[in-house]
Amino acid sequence: MIKKIKNNAWNVLNGMGLGGSVQLILDGALKQYGWFRSFHTKQSVDANGDPLPWYTYPFILFLKPRIKPHFNVFEYGSGNSTRWYAARVKHITAVEHDADWIKQISPKLPANAKVLEKPLGESYIKAVKSTGDFYNIIVVDGRNRVKCAVFAASYLTPDGVLILDNSEREWYSKAKEFLAEKGFRRLDFIGMAPIVGIETCTSVFYRDNNCLGI
């Protein structure tokens, strides 16, 4: 009897074109990833409410097992990704131009994470140089992405990789062309990301013997 009721309910939902949507909510991959939670909270989090980088889910799944505790990471832009990296690497430095956002994110960061406040322009673009360090991973996910990617590539360790988010955007093509000319190869990870329902792309640029083992 219960089975018959369930079948009838699914028949009704499918007839209304809602069966697939309900299935995703009840037991789909988006539920497992935590997408519905991220959508409702407008936070890049997983199903448990823990922070996630605002990358495509395919790239998050690719990156997570390759992160090593000795990594040194630099980010253009900060947020839940900074918290996510901080839980997995030796140190992460991020640069931000928005003082109010820095006040919000800084109390949530552990001791191995630091956010630099730089105004938009040359000081923001060159913030990676100001630390006097080199990085296993540099993430370009803030403002002035083409200029930041071009400048930051020189501050990777020999095994370092550069991550460019939303790389499908046509106006970032010059960054991709520059990195290709410098001998970087590229892997694109296309799919959905937390919070939003559209398809986007996160790309990683790498060379031989890179830290992610690509």
C-alpha contacts under 8 A as a table, 3 or more apart, distances in Angstrom:
res1	aa1	res2	aa2	distance
1	M	4	K	5.06
1	M	5	I	6.30
2	I	5	I	5.07
2	I	6	K	6.22
3	K	6	K	5.09
3	K	7	N	6.14
4	K	7	N	5.06
4	K	8	N	6.11
5	I	8	N	5.07
5	I	9	A	6.12
6	K	9	A	5.02
6	K	10	W	6.18
7	N	10	W	5.13
7	N	11	N	6.08
8	N	11	N	4.98
8	N	12	V	6.24
9	A	12	V	5.15
9	A	13	L	6.24
10	W	13	L	4.98
10	W	14	N	5.89
10	W	19	G	6.44
11	N	14	N	5.13
11	N	15	G	5.94
12	V	15	G	5.02
12	V	16	M	6.31
13	L	16	M	5.09
13	L	17	G	6.26
13	L	18	L	5.04
13	L	19	G	4.82
14	N	17	G	4.88
14	N	18	L	5.56
14	N	19	G	4.44
14	N	20	G	7.46
15	G	18	L	7.55
15	G	19	G	7.92
16	M	19	G	7.61
17	G	20	G	7.40
18	L	21	S	5.34
18	L	22	V	6.24
19	G	22	V	5.27
19	G	23	Q	6.15
20	G	23	Q	5.07
20	G	24	L	6.28
21	S	24	L	5.23
21	S	25	I	6.44
22	V	25	I	5.11
22	V	26	L	6.16
23	Q	26	L	5.11
23	Q	27	D	5.89
23	Q	28	G	6.13
24	L	27	D	5.56
24	L	28	G	3.92
24	L	29	A	6.83
24	L	30	L	6.44
24	L	31	K	6.60
25	I	28	G	6.15
25	I	30	L	7.47
25	I	31	K	5.92
25	I	36	F	7.61
26	L	31	K	7.23
27	D	31	K	6.30
27	D	32	Q	7.38
28	G	31	K	5.37
28	G	32	Q	6.50
29	A	32	Q	4.91
29	A	33	Y	6.07
30	L	33	Y	5.06
30	L	34	G	6.13
30	L	35	W	5.16
30	L	36	F	6.81
31	K	34	G	5.03
31	K	35	W	5.93
31	K	36	F	6.08
31	K	37	R	7.95
31	K	47	A	6.98
32	Q	35	W	7.70
32	Q	47	A	6.24
33	Y	46	D	5.77
33	Y	47	A	5.83
33	Y	57	Y	7.66
34	G	37	R	5.29
34	G	38	S	6.22
34	G	45	V	6.71
34	G	46	D	4.34
34	G	47	A	3.59
34	G	48	N	7.27
34	G	49	G	7.77
34	G	194	P	7.74
35	W	38	S	5.01
35	W	39	F	6.02
35	W	45	V	7.83
35	W	46	D	7.01
35	W	47	A	7.28
35	W	193	A	7.72
35	W	194	P	5.37
35	W	195	I	6.40
36	F	39	F	5.02
36	F	40	H	6.24
36	F	195	I	7.68
37	R	40	H	5.32
37	R	41	T	6.08
37	R	45	V	7.31
37	R	46	D	7.36
37	R	47	A	6.45
37	R	49	G	7.45
38	S	41	T	5.24
38	S	42	K	5.40
38	S	43	Q	5.07
38	S	44	S	5.49
38	S	45	V	5.49
38	S	46	D	7.06
38	S	194	P	5.74
38	S	195	I	4.89
39	F	42	K	5.18
39	F	43	Q	7.18
39	F	194	P	6.90
39	F	195	I	4.12
39	F	196	V	6.63
40	H	195	I	7.66
42	K	195	I	5.68
43	Q	194	P	7.71
43	Q	195	I	6.60
44	S	51	P	6.06
44	S	52	L	5.36
44	S	53	P	6.56
44	S	54	W	5.81
44	S	80	N	6.45
44	S	194	P	5.40
44	S	195	I	6.33
45	V	48	N	7.53
45	V	49	G	5.09
45	V	50	D	5.15
45	V	51	P	4.40
45	V	52	L	4.90
45	V	53	P	7.98
45	V	80	N	7.68
45	V	194	P	7.13
46	D	49	G	5.21
46	D	50	D	5.46
46	D	51	P	6.47
46	D	52	L	6.26
47	A	50	D	7.44
51	P	80	N	5.03
51	P	81	S	6.84
51	P	83	R	6.59
51	P	84	W	5.74
52	L	80	N	5.76
52	L	81	S	5.64
52	L	84	W	5.83
53	P	60	I	7.39
53	P	79	G	7.93
53	P	80	N	5.84
53	P	81	S	3.82
53	P	82	T	7.61
53	P	84	W	6.62
54	W	80	N	7.63
54	W	81	S	6.65
54	W	193	A	6.42
54	W	194	P	6.16
55	Y	59	F	6.56
55	Y	60	I	6.43
55	Y	165	D	6.60
55	Y	193	A	5.69
55	Y	194	P	7.47
55	Y	201	C	7.79
55	Y	202	T	6.06
56	T	59	F	5.40
56	T	60	I	6.39
56	T	189	F	6.79
56	T	190	I	6.59
56	T	191	G	5.53
56	T	192	M	5.35
56	T	193	A	4.23
56	T	194	P	7.40
56	T	200	T	6.81
56	T	201	C	6.38
56	T	202	T	6.07
57	Y	60	I	5.03
57	Y	61	L	6.17
57	Y	191	G	6.64
57	Y	192	M	6.20
57	Y	193	A	5.55
57	Y	194	P	7.60
58	P	61	L	5.25
58	P	62	F	6.20
58	P	189	F	5.95
58	P	190	I	7.06
58	P	191	G	6.57
59	F	62	F	4.86
59	F	63	L	5.91
59	F	189	F	5.52
59	F	202	T	6.65
60	I	63	L	5.14
60	I	64	K	5.93
61	L	64	K	5.66
61	L	65	P	7.56
62	F	65	P	6.87
62	F	66	R	7.39
63	L	66	R	5.34
63	L	67	I	6.47
63	L	212	L	7.78
64	K	67	I	5.72
66	R	212	L	5.45
66	R	213	G	7.60
67	I	71	F	7.36
67	I	88	R	6.88
67	I	89	V	7.19
67	I	212	L	7.19
68	K	71	F	5.68
68	K	88	R	6.97
68	K	89	V	6.19
69	P	88	R	5.74
69	P	89	V	4.31
69	P	90	K	5.49
70	H	89	V	5.84
70	H	90	K	5.02
71	F	89	V	5.16
71	F	90	K	5.56
71	F	91	H	6.98
71	F	135	Y	7.54
71	F	136	N	5.77
71	F	137	I	7.50
72	N	89	V	6.62
72	N	90	K	5.92
72	N	91	H	5.11
72	N	92	I	5.94
72	N	134	F	7.72
72	N	135	Y	5.15
72	N	136	N	5.52
72	N	137	I	6.77
73	V	85	Y	7.85
73	V	89	V	7.64
73	V	91	H	6.33
73	V	92	I	4.59
73	V	93	T	6.34
73	V	135	Y	5.47
73	V	136	N	6.04
73	V	137	I	4.87
73	V	138	I	5.86
73	V	139	V	7.79
74	F	92	I	5.66
74	F	93	T	4.84
74	F	94	A	5.58
74	F	128	V	7.06
74	F	135	Y	6.53
74	F	137	I	6.41
74	F	138	I	4.79
74	F	139	V	6.22
75	E	78	S	6.67
75	E	82	T	7.71
75	E	92	I	7.57
75	E	93	T	6.28
75	E	94	A	4.43
75	E	95	V	6.40
75	E	138	I	5.78
75	E	139	V	4.59
75	E	140	V	6.22
75	E	141	D	7.17
76	Y	94	A	5.78
76	Y	95	V	5.28
76	Y	96	E	6.97
76	Y	138	I	7.94
76	Y	139	V	6.04
76	Y	140	V	5.07
76	Y	141	D	5.46
76	Y	142	G	4.91
76	Y	143	R	7.42
76	Y	148	C	7.81
77	G	94	A	6.20
77	G	95	V	5.75
77	G	96	E	5.49
77	G	140	V	7.41
77	G	141	D	5.57
77	G	142	G	4.29
77	G	143	R	7.47
78	S	81	S	6.63
78	S	82	T	5.64
78	S	94	A	5.75
78	S	95	V	6.83
78	S	96	E	6.54
78	S	105	I	7.87
78	S	115	V	7.49
78	S	142	G	7.89
79	G	82	T	5.38
79	G	83	R	6.89
79	G	105	I	6.37
80	N	83	R	5.04
80	N	84	W	6.10
81	S	84	W	4.88
81	S	85	Y	6.13
82	T	85	Y	5.32
82	T	86	A	6.03
82	T	92	I	7.05
82	T	94	A	7.27
82	T	109	L	7.73
82	T	113	A	7.31
83	R	86	A	5.05
83	R	87	A	6.45
83	R	108	K	7.50
83	R	109	L	6.03
83	R	110	P	7.74
83	R	113	A	7.82
84	W	87	A	5.53
84	W	88	R	6.97
85	Y	88	R	5.20
85	Y	89	V	5.91
85	Y	92	I	6.92
86	A	89	V	5.61
86	A	90	K	7.30
86	A	91	H	6.44
86	A	92	I	6.12
86	A	109	L	7.68
86	A	110	P	7.00
86	A	112	N	6.34
86	A	113	A	5.98
89	V	92	I	7.25
90	K	112	N	6.72
91	H	112	N	4.88
91	H	113	A	5.90
92	I	112	N	6.47
92	I	113	A	4.91
92	I	114	K	6.51
93	T	113	A	5.82
93	T	114	K	4.86
93	T	115	V	5.81
93	T	116	L	7.36
94	A	113	A	7.90
94	A	114	K	6.28
94	A	115	V	4.71
94	A	116	L	6.08
95	V	115	V	5.49
95	V	116	L	4.59
95	V	117	E	5.96
95	V	118	K	6.66
95	V	124	Y	7.02
95	V	127	A	6.76
96	E	99	A	7.56
96	E	102	I	7.00
96	E	115	V	6.79
96	E	116	L	6.12
96	E	117	E	5.15
96	E	118	K	6.06
96	E	119	P	7.80
96	E	124	Y	7.66
96	E	142	G	7.91
97	H	117	E	5.57
97	H	118	K	5.05
97	H	119	P	4.91
97	H	120	L	6.00
97	H	124	Y	7.35
98	D	101	W	5.38
98	D	102	I	6.38
98	D	117	E	7.41
98	D	119	P	7.93
99	A	102	I	5.06
99	A	103	K	6.37
99	A	117	E	6.89
100	D	103	K	5.17
100	D	104	Q	6.54
101	W	104	Q	5.06
101	W	105	I	6.23
102	I	105	I	5.24
102	I	106	S	5.68
102	I	115	V	7.18
102	I	117	E	7.61
103	K	106	S	5.66
103	K	107	P	7.26
104	Q	107	P	6.73
104	Q	108	K	7.80
105	I	108	K	5.52
105	I	109	L	6.85
106	S	109	L	5.37
106	S	114	K	7.82
106	S	115	V	7.19
109	L	112	N	7.93
109	L	113	A	6.01
109	L	114	K	7.68
110	P	113	A	5.77
111	A	114	K	7.65
116	L	127	A	7.84
118	K	123	S	6.03
118	K	124	Y	5.09
118	K	127	A	7.42
119	P	123	S	6.60
119	P	124	Y	5.89
120	L	123	S	6.98
120	L	124	Y	5.32
120	L	125	I	7.68
120	L	143	R	7.71
121	G	124	Y	5.45
121	G	125	I	6.29
122	E	125	I	5.05
122	E	126	K	5.92
123	S	126	K	5.16
123	S	127	A	5.77
124	Y	127	A	5.16
125	I	128	V	7.44
125	I	144	N	7.36
125	I	147	K	6.72
125	I	148	C	5.05
125	I	151	F	7.11
125	I	152	A	7.99
126	K	129	K	5.42
126	K	130	S	6.74
126	K	148	C	7.49
126	K	151	F	6.99
126	K	152	A	7.57
127	A	130	S	5.07
127	A	131	T	7.07
128	V	131	T	5.97
128	V	132	G	7.75
128	V	133	D	7.76
128	V	152	A	6.48
128	V	155	Y	7.17
129	K	132	G	5.67
129	K	133	D	7.12
129	K	152	A	7.85
129	K	155	Y	7.13
133	D	155	Y	7.35
134	F	155	Y	4.95
134	F	156	L	5.29
134	F	157	T	5.46
135	Y	138	I	6.38
135	Y	155	Y	6.38
135	Y	156	L	4.80
135	Y	157	T	5.33
135	Y	160	G	6.39
136	N	156	L	6.00
136	N	157	T	5.48
136	N	159	D	6.52
136	N	160	G	4.12
136	N	161	V	6.26
136	N	211	C	6.79
137	I	156	L	7.01
137	I	160	G	5.57
137	I	161	V	5.10
137	I	162	L	5.77
137	I	163	I	7.37
138	I	152	A	7.37
138	I	156	L	7.09
138	I	160	G	7.79
138	I	161	V	6.57
138	I	162	L	4.87
138	I	163	I	6.25
139	V	162	L	5.88
139	V	163	I	4.71
139	V	164	L	6.25
139	V	165	D	7.90
140	V	145	R	6.05
140	V	148	C	6.83
140	V	149	A	6.31
140	V	162	L	7.41
140	V	163	I	6.00
140	V	164	L	5.02
140	V	165	D	6.62
141	D	145	R	6.86
141	D	164	L	6.36
141	D	165	D	5.56
141	D	166	N	7.98
142	G	145	R	6.40
144	N	147	K	5.65
144	N	148	C	6.04
145	R	148	C	4.98
145	R	149	A	5.93
145	R	172	Y	7.11
145	R	175	A	7.73
146	V	149	A	5.29
146	V	150	V	6.23
146	V	172	Y	5.81
146	V	174	K	6.56
146	V	175	A	4.82
147	K	150	V	5.19
147	K	151	F	6.13
147	K	175	A	7.52
148	C	151	F	5.22
148	C	152	A	5.76
149	A	152	A	5.21
149	A	153	A	6.08
149	A	162	L	7.86
149	A	164	L	7.84
149	A	175	A	6.16
150	V	153	A	5.84
150	V	175	A	6.29
150	V	178	F	6.80
150	V	179	L	7.36
151	F	154	S	6.40
152	A	155	Y	5.38
152	A	156	L	7.25
153	A	156	L	5.80
153	A	162	L	7.21
153	A	179	L	7.83
156	L	159	D	7.48
156	L	160	G	4.93
156	L	161	V	6.92
156	L	162	L	7.85
157	T	160	G	4.72
158	P	210	N	7.57
159	D	207	R	7.23
159	D	208	D	7.57
159	D	209	N	5.97
159	D	210	N	4.09
159	D	211	C	5.12
160	G	206	Y	7.08
160	G	207	R	7.91
160	G	210	N	5.92
160	G	211	C	6.02
161	V	204	V	6.73
161	V	205	F	5.63
161	V	206	Y	4.90
161	V	207	R	7.48
161	V	210	N	6.82
161	V	211	C	7.23
161	V	212	L	7.82
162	L	204	V	5.73
162	L	205	F	5.14
162	L	206	Y	6.82
163	I	202	T	7.21
163	I	203	S	5.76
163	I	204	V	4.49
163	I	205	F	6.32
164	L	167	S	5.86
164	L	202	T	6.03
164	L	203	S	5.29
164	L	204	V	6.37
164	L	205	F	7.95
165	D	201	C	6.54
165	D	202	T	4.44
165	D	203	S	6.25
166	N	169	R	6.19
166	N	200	T	5.88
166	N	201	C	5.08
166	N	202	T	5.59
166	N	203	S	7.91
167	S	170	E	7.86
167	S	172	Y	6.34
167	S	173	S	7.83
167	S	200	T	7.79
167	S	201	C	5.55
167	S	202	T	5.84
167	S	203	S	6.20
168	E	172	Y	7.60
168	E	200	T	6.67
168	E	201	C	5.65
168	E	202	T	7.97
169	R	172	Y	5.71
169	R	173	S	7.36
170	E	173	S	5.47
171	W	174	K	7.16
172	Y	175	A	5.52
172	Y	176	K	6.80
173	S	176	K	5.09
173	S	177	E	6.15
174	K	177	E	5.00
174	K	178	F	6.07
175	A	178	F	5.14
175	A	179	L	6.25
176	K	179	L	5.28
176	K	180	A	6.17
177	E	180	A	5.14
177	E	181	E	6.26
178	F	181	E	5.15
178	F	182	K	6.39
179	L	182	K	4.98
179	L	183	G	6.56
179	L	184	F	5.45
179	L	185	R	7.87
179	L	205	F	7.49
180	A	183	G	5.24
180	A	184	F	4.97
180	A	185	R	6.26
180	A	186	R	7.93
181	E	184	F	7.29
183	G	207	R	6.98
184	F	205	F	5.63
184	F	206	Y	5.18
184	F	207	R	5.27
185	R	205	F	5.48
185	R	206	Y	5.39
185	R	207	R	6.24
186	R	203	S	6.55
186	R	204	V	5.68
186	R	205	F	4.56
186	R	206	Y	6.44
187	L	203	S	5.53
187	L	204	V	5.42
187	L	205	F	6.67
188	D	201	C	6.43
188	D	202	T	5.97
188	D	203	S	4.43
188	D	204	V	6.73
189	F	201	C	5.44
189	F	202	T	5.24
189	F	203	S	6.03
190	I	199	E	6.84
190	I	200	T	5.72
190	I	201	C	4.33
190	I	202	T	6.58
191	G	199	E	5.02
191	G	200	T	5.65
191	G	201	C	6.40
192	M	196	V	7.45
192	M	197	G	6.43
192	M	198	I	6.11
192	M	199	E	4.84
192	M	200	T	6.18
193	A	196	V	6.31
193	A	197	G	7.34
193	A	198	I	7.76
193	A	199	E	7.41
193	A	200	T	7.22
194	P	197	G	7.94
206	Y	210	N	6.31
206	Y	214	I	7.65
207	R	210	N	5.78
208	D	214	I	7.95
209	N	213	G	6.69
209	N	214	I	7.76
210	N	213	G	5.61
210	N	214	I	6.61
211	C	214	I	7.94
